[in-house]
């Protein structure tokens, strides 16, 4: 397989367009056409990970946290993200990130965290704001509707997760007055025409707008194809999961379960230990922005990382208990899933997942 083929398979399991708009998922470094003979997986691209990649001759490194999180103007040597990028480029290693798209994916990081705590009947909550998308709407004679929609889809429109050629169509009547010199496909010049048309709606990634519009115009039979472009937000992935333990449990019992599954080092707890717990919400990584969504989903407790002191107080005022085992701890179940996914794609992969101290584990 080459790098592009691995990323295509990854995107089928965790669609890239489901990532948060701020998240630089996908290929960050490298050539998609190069061979992916040796693939490695890591949680974070640390100095230790880069040294192992150099030692093993890795072709593709799949990381959960992006190596280059912010735009940079320089790639220079040094102990920094850009310095590690410089070393990986010299080593000929491509780097791809599967982060928030993997969080929201079925069976991804959010589901892995819920499963690690034994939650059942889980559902998603907490919409993840994706990158900018648009909706393109056009109108065509019924006999040309398939031709126009197929051309738009071939140019990259109408993709939702693992589904392609997605469109909505409705029938109606279009009116137009064809002026002097016009040659309408249907109707008559110099008169007001009323003709049957099909309205075609298709979601399009903003980056594919020009290609899709170009394909629409080229495939459309009209001299002046009518089309509209709207900003859109839809098909959002859910950042968290909410469910319930299989048996009645108190908050202290849940604390014990979290400690056993994720580690008790640094675990912070807000709430009455004797409180009965019905529904539990989980968000891998930093989930403080989803406290309101967790309460709205009926959760008694939120398990996530990076909750500041005053946000803990806000949660208590809202009747929501909080368990914070740490950012990395809440992501580790998902990292094991990511490794398994990549290993399944390439029939074996190098495990370079590591803890917060940057030490390797195999």
C-alpha positions in Angstrom: 0.0 0.0 0.0 1.1 3.6 -0.5 0.4 6.4 2.0 -2.7 7.7 0.1 -4.3 4.2 0.3 -3.7 3.9 4.0 -5.2 7.4 4.5 -8.2 6.5 2.4 -8.9 3.4 4.5 -8.4 5.5 7.7 -10.9 8.0 6.3 -13.5 5.3 5.7 -13.4 4.4 9.4 -13.0 7.9 10.7 -14.1 10.4 8.0 -11.7 13.3 7.7 -14.5 15.9 7.2 -16.0 15.1 10.6 -12.9 16.6 12.4 -13.2 20.0 14.2 -12.6 23.0 12.0 -9.5 23.9 13.9 -8.0 20.5 13.8 -5.2 19.8 11.1 -6.1 16.1 10.4 -4.9 14.1 7.5 -1.4 14.2 5.9 0.8 16.8 7.5 4.2 15.8 6.1 5.2 13.6 3.1 4.3 12.3 -0.3 1.0 10.4 -0.6 2.3 8.4 -3.5 5.2 6.8 -1.5 5.2 3.3 -0.2 3.8 2.6 3.3 5.8 -0.5 3.9 6.4 0.3 7.6 3.7 2.1 9.5 3.9 3.3 13.1 1.3 4.7 15.5 1.8 7.2 18.4 -0.1 9.3 20.7 2.2 12.3 20.5 5.2 13.0 18.4 7.9 13.3 21.1 11.7 13.2 20.8 11.6 9.5 21.8 9.1 8.7 19.1 11.2 10.5 16.4 14.3 8.7 17.5 12.5 5.3 17.2 11.1 6.3 13.8 14.7 7.1 12.6 16.0 3.8 14.1 13.3 1.7 12.5 13.0 3.4 9.1 9.3 4.1 9.4 7.5 5.1 6.1 4.3 6.5 7.7 3.7 7.7 11.2 0.1 8.0 12.2 -0.3 10.2 15.3 -3.3 11.1 17.3 -2.2 14.6 18.4 -1.1 16.7 15.4 2.7 17.4 15.2 2.2 20.9 13.8 -0.9 22.3 15.6 -0.4 25.9 14.6 0.7 27.4 11.3 4.5 27.8 11.0 6.7 29.8 8.7 9.9 27.9 9.4 11.0 24.2 9.6 14.3 24.3 11.4 16.3 21.9 13.6 15.8 22.0 17.3 13.9 20.5 20.2 10.4 21.7 19.1 7.5 20.5 16.9 9.1 22.1 13.9 12.5 20.6 14.8 10.9 17.2 15.0 9.2 17.8 11.6 12.6 18.6 10.2 14.0 15.3 11.4 11.1 13.3 10.1 11.4 15.0 6.7 15.0 14.1 6.6 14.2 10.5 7.5 11.7 10.3 4.6 8.8 9.7 7.0 5.3 10.8 6.2 3.2 12.0 9.1 -0.6 11.8 9.3 -3.0 12.9 12.1 -6.2 11.2 13.1 -7.5 13.3 16.0 -11.0 14.7 16.4 -12.3 12.8 13.4 -11.3 9.6 15.3 -12.9 11.0 18.5 -16.3 11.2 16.9 -16.1 8.1 14.8 -18.1 5.0 15.6 -15.8 2.8 17.7 -13.3 5.6 18.0 -11.9 7.5 21.0 -15.2 8.5 22.6 -16.6 5.0 22.3 -13.4 3.5 23.6 -13.5 5.7 26.7 -17.1 4.8 27.4 -16.4 1.1 26.8 -13.4 1.2 29.2 -15.7 2.3 32.0 -18.3 -0.4 31.1 -21.0 2.0 30.1 -24.0 0.6 28.2 -26.7 2.0 26.0 -24.4 4.8 25.0 -25.4 7.6 22.6 -23.5 10.5 21.2 -23.7 14.1 22.6 -21.8 17.3 22.1 -21.7 18.3 18.4 -18.2 18.9 17.0 -18.1 22.0 14.9 -16.5 20.9 11.5 -14.6 22.8 8.9 -16.6 25.1 6.7 -19.0 23.5 4.3 -21.5 24.8 1.8 -24.7 23.6 0.1 -25.0 23.9 -3.7 -28.5 24.0 -5.1 -29.3 24.0 -8.8 -32.3 23.3 -11.1 -32.3 21.1 -14.2 -34.8 19.5 -16.5 -35.9 16.1 -15.2 -34.1 14.2 -18.1 -30.8 16.0 -17.2 -30.9 15.7 -13.4 -28.8 12.5 -13.1 -26.2 14.0 -15.5 -25.8 17.2 -13.5 -25.8 15.4 -10.1 -23.3 12.8 -11.2 -20.9 15.5 -12.5 -21.1 17.4 -9.2 -20.4 14.2 -7.2 -17.5 13.3 -9.4 -16.0 16.7 -8.6 -16.2 16.0 -4.9 -19.7 17.0 -3.9 -22.3 15.0 -2.0 -19.9 13.1 0.3 -21.2 12.5 3.8 -18.9 10.1 5.8 -18.7 6.8 4.0 -21.5 7.8 1.6 -21.0 9.4 -1.7 -23.4 10.9 -4.4 -25.6 12.2 -1.7 -28.2 14.6 -2.9 -31.8 15.7 -2.3 -34.2 16.2 -5.2 -37.6 17.7 -5.5 -39.8 18.6 -8.4 -41.4 21.9 -9.2 -42.1 24.5 -11.9 -39.4 26.9 -13.1 -40.4 30.1 -14.9 -38.3 32.1 -17.4 -38.6 34.6 -20.2 -36.1 33.8 -23.0 -35.0 37.1 -24.5 -34.1 37.8 -28.1 -31.2 35.6 -29.2 -31.6 33.0 -26.5 -31.8 29.4 -27.4 -33.6 27.7 -24.5 -33.3 23.9 -24.1 -37.0 23.8 -23.3 -39.7 26.4 -23.9 -40.0 29.1 -26.4 -38.1 32.4 -27.0 -39.9 35.7 -26.5 -42.4 34.3 -24.1 -42.9 33.5 -20.4 -42.3 29.8 -20.0 -43.3 27.5 -17.2 -41.3 24.3 -17.3 -40.9 21.2 -15.0 -37.6 21.2 -13.2 -35.8 19.2 -10.6 -34.2 21.0 -7.7 -30.9 19.3 -6.8 -29.3 20.0 -3.3 -25.8 18.8 -2.5 -23.5 19.3 0.5 -20.0 20.3 -0.6 -16.7 20.9 1.4 -15.8 24.5 1.0 -12.4 23.5 -0.5 -14.3 21.7 -3.4 -16.6 24.6 -4.2 -14.9 25.8 -7.4 -14.5 22.2 -8.8 -18.1 21.3 -8.1 -19.5 24.5 -9.6 -17.3 24.1 -12.6 -18.6 20.6 -13.1 -22.2 21.7 -12.6 -21.9 24.4 -15.3 -20.1 22.0 -17.7 -22.7 19.3 -17.3 -25.8 21.5 -17.3 -27.8 21.8 -20.5 -28.9 25.4 -19.9 -27.2 28.4 -21.5 -27.5 30.1 -18.0 -27.6 27.5 -15.3 -29.2 28.8 -12.2 -27.5 27.8 -8.9 -27.2 29.0 -5.3 -24.4 28.5 -2.8 -25.3 28.6 0.9 -23.0 28.4 3.9 -24.0 25.2 5.8 -23.4 23.4 9.1 -24.6 19.9 9.3 -23.8 16.2 9.7 -21.9 17.0 12.9 -20.0 14.3 14.7 -20.6 13.9 18.4 -17.5 14.5 20.6 -18.8 12.6 23.7 -20.8 9.6 24.7 -23.4 9.3 27.5 -24.7 6.0 28.9 -25.1 4.2 32.2 -23.3 1.6 34.2 -24.9 -1.9 34.0 -25.7 -1.9 37.7 -26.6 0.8 40.3 -23.5 2.6 41.4 -22.5 5.5 43.6 -20.0 8.2 42.8 -17.3 6.6 44.9 -17.9 3.3 43.0 -17.5 5.2 39.7 -14.3 6.8 41.0 -12.9 3.3 41.8 -13.9 2.1 38.3 -12.2 5.1 36.6 -9.1 4.6 38.7 -8.9 0.9 37.7 -9.5 1.6 34.0 -7.5 4.9 33.5 -5.2 5.1 36.6 -5.6 6.9 39.8 -2.6 9.2 39.6 -3.8 12.8 39.5 -7.5 11.9 39.5 -9.5 14.9 40.6 -13.1 14.5 41.8 -15.9 17.0 42.3 -19.1 15.8 43.9 -20.7 13.9 46.8 -19.0 10.4 47.1 -22.4 9.0 48.3 -24.3 10.3 45.3 -26.2 7.8 43.2 -25.0 7.8 39.6 -27.5 7.1 36.8 -26.1 8.5 33.5 -22.4 9.1 32.9 -21.0 11.3 30.1 -17.4 10.9 28.8 -15.3 13.1 26.5 -11.7 12.2 25.6 -9.1 14.9 26.1 -10.2 18.4 27.1 -13.9 18.3 27.6 -14.7 21.4 29.7 -16.6 23.0 26.8 -19.0 20.1 26.8 -20.2 20.4 30.4 -23.4 22.1 29.4 -24.1 19.5 26.7 -23.4 16.7 29.2 -25.9 18.2 31.7 -28.4 18.7 28.9 -28.0 15.0 28.0 -29.1 14.0 31.5 -25.7 13.1 32.8 -25.0 13.0 36.6 -21.3 12.8 36.1 -18.8 13.9 33.4 -15.5 12.0 32.9 -13.0 14.1 31.0 -9.7 15.9 31.3 -8.3 19.4 31.8 -11.2 20.8 33.9 -10.1 24.0 35.6 -11.0 24.7 39.3 -13.7 27.3 38.5 -15.2 25.1 35.8 -15.5 22.4 38.5 -17.5 24.9 40.6 -19.7 25.7 37.6 -20.4 22.0 37.2 -21.3 21.6 40.8 -23.7 24.5 40.6 -25.3 22.8 37.6 -25.7 19.5 39.6 -23.0 17.8 37.6 -20.2 15.8 39.3 -16.9 15.7 37.5 -14.1 13.1 37.4 -10.9 14.4 35.8 -8.2 11.6 35.4 -6.2 13.8 33.1 -6.1 14.6 29.4 -3.9 11.7 28.3 -5.6 9.2 30.6 -8.9 9.8 28.9 -7.4 9.3 25.5 -5.4 6.1 26.1 -8.3 3.7 25.4 -8.8 5.5 22.1 -5.1 5.3 21.2 -5.3 1.5 21.6 -8.2 1.5 19.2 -6.3 3.7 16.7 -3.4 1.3 16.8 -5.7 -1.7 16.2 -7.4 0.2 13.3 -4.1 1.0 11.6 -2.7 -2.5 12.2 -5.8 -4.0 10.6 -5.3 -1.7 7.6 -1.6 -2.5 7.0 -1.6 -6.0 8.6 0.7 -5.1 11.3 2.1 -1.8 12.6 4.8 -0.5 15.0 3.4 0.6 18.4 5.0 3.8 19.5 2.3 4.9 21.8 3.7 6.4 25.0 2.8 8.1 28.2 2.9 11.8 29.3 6.6 11.5 30.2 7.4 10.5 26.6 8.5 7.0 27.5 7.8 4.3 25.0 5.6 1.2 25.5 5.3 -1.7 23.1 
